[in-house]
Amino acid sequence: MDVLLLEKAAVLGLFAAAMVLAIAVAKFSGKRFRLPPGPSAAPIVGNWLQVGDDLNHRKLIGMAKRFGEVFLLRMGVRNLVVVSSPELAKEVLHTQGVEFGSRSRNLVLDVFTGKGQDMVFASYGDHWRKMRRIMTVPFFTSKVVAQSRAGWEEEARLVVEELKADPAAATEGVVLWRSLQLMMYNDVFRVMFGRRFDTADDPLFREINALNVERSRLSQSFDFNYGDFIPVLRPFLRRYLHRCAKLNNRRMRIFEEHFVQQRMKALDQSGGEILCAMDHVLMAERKGEINHDNVLYIVENINIAGIEGTLWSIEWGIVELVNHPEVQSKLRHEMAAVLGPNRPPLTVPDLEHLPYLQSVVKETLRLRMAITMLVPHMNLKDAKLGGFDIPAQSKILVNAWFLANDPKRWVRADEFRPERFLEEEKDVEANGNDLRFVPFGVGRRSCPGIILALPIMAITLGRLVQNFQLLPPPGPGKDDKIDTTAKLGQFSSQILNHATIVCKPLI
Ligand code: HEM
């Protein structure tokens, strides 16, 4: 009995000592660090219950007004630093690009990336450098664009043909998203595997798309935050993580059995002739530079990073064109003036002669930025930013949407006005040459896919405007604009309801 009491007392004593130590450490570190401002944090949960789960870019703009260009939120054990000025964005992405060049992952992303064996979520270091180098030649060069552009033009042509063949498209309208989704998969799968899907009813297409959608949903959901923020609650996430793992296994098996193995056989038969991006990647594996899991995670990354952002941006662009018929006519005039009056199909080499079309693409990426806060960055070690100390392993969000839409920094910021990129902002490119406009990020972790995304967006929007008058659907609210309410994710913005659009052929 006495022994039991003694044990209990010892446990209680240890607990009390641990608490005292924790408070002392907290106080000590509070003195040592000059942390960015932010709301005061409660024990254990920090600011989590106060600020909630849904930290979208709009909510963070409100907080930046209160706390400043850099502020800190404590989400349980996780520190979240939000950056809302071009000067500090430059520090994070460029000047201190190495210090802030890592990625923050959570428990779910650990499952979907094999703890960073991929490229998008790899920690900054040798593995990321190697993956980025191996992926650059097969995916992200102007040679790839030159080789792939006929395929992208063909996919856009097929969308136009399908719409022309569908009487509903010219009358009550169609949900363009469905055709664009198939087009986007084909644009990317042609580059990656030299393959395409004939129809959206192809069972393999349907399965891959469903798995990709579910992968995105599970990783962008807020349902697992409690276990991510408060480690003692992690056992309660077992079922959620099990679902993620099951989905991941199925997805990887499909990539492997239906696509990667086919390229492996083709390489064996041809004696190593390289015909698509995957052949390059598999040759890197054969040279021992990466392992087979890395190969599959490259397929995983391209399936998400390569398709979603571009598709969302194209859909936003179309909706803005419908809501701004004057922009459509200006575009048509530009294309007619440059390509000739008989509407020869727009091609990628034409794009450099079409500044207004390029401005429409940029304006879409500005006002309707799809990845509103970039992919979260992270500092592996303690760092400094704007005169404050940033504790190691903080998740850093750059509010890129705010930088591109701040009324203090842009003329009539809330208007869709492509002309701005031919007038007062004529020197601003989408590649981050001006830190107010970084839809693809800038610096080491910036989007390498920009070289593909810009021509794909321009060709798709251009061909649609060349062939159709894009209109809102008929009905009681006939003159109404298309609803542009956005669905905001953890760091993304897409249209809430896929729009029905009338595509009236131009004769
Ligand atoms: C309009 C379309 C696209 C947008 C708006 C977009 C945007 C972005 C952004 C904001 C980042 C993060 C930058 C940062 O954290 O600093 C990123 C990263 C990335 N994107 Fe894109 N992207 C698009 C299309 C593509 C395409 C077509 C591909 C590939 C085919 C691609 C592949 C990647 C990869 C691999 C990364 C990770 C880079 C790294 O961590 O080193 N993206 N993208």
Residues whose N, C-alpha, C, O or C-beta is under 5 A from the ligand:
A	BS01	HEM	M119 V120 A305 G306 G309 T310 S313 A370 I371 L374 V375 P439 F440 G441 V442 R444 R445 S446 C447 P448 G449 L452 A453
